[in-house]
């Protein structure tokens, strides 16, 4: 059998720990630098060659600002690793725990740099565009106005911590079988199709925070994935590096 090395892996642990597997030792320094760019005034400690301890609850953020910073931090980490040739293969949840986070698997390809952005759905009615260019904001607004029913956008989009936030009517992220949740799912399908047609490819879907505890709050506000996109017009995805032995 040919020897095929395992994927590189990032494990999101507790509230503030990031653990590396099958990365080179210098990857820890790459990621610390990227994370502190994405989250202003964030500090981090390199615990050993495989572990970063962040001095903030990056995997259980509190409030709108920290929630946005957490996604922006991940955006910078993904872009940084891509520039060093590590591409997200898949985020997987192997715990089944309500407070568990995804394990991120990476495959090696030729390094490249592309534009990236994130879409975050929060609470029961918020949609946030993080790092999105103006044309994506316009596409999203038009898609919401045209496809989202019964009442569309509840309030005009606003900018929160440099992120465009839409507040939607009808709690479309409720995890039930009502018409409002159906409208939310259909709207996401329309939006992602529009973005794909404009060159924005879904790069990965990541559950990076666990449910916040608190009785009924947890039931009403379960953790949802954050969607990370890359622009395929910037650079073609590189071919995987040849690693198999003859």
Secondary structure, 3 states (H helix, E strand, C coil): CCCCCCCEEEEEECCCEEEEECCCCCHHHHHHHHHHHHCCCCCEEEEECCEEEECCCCCCCCHHHHHHHHHHHHHHHHHHHHHCCEEEEEEECCCCCCCCCCEEEEEEECCCCCCEEEEEEECCCEEEEECCCHHHHHHHHHHHHHHCCCCCECCCCEEECCEEEEEECCCCCCCCCCHHHHHHHHHHHHHHHHHHHCCEEEEEEECCCCCCCCCHHHHHCCCCCEEEEEECCCCCCCCECCCCCC
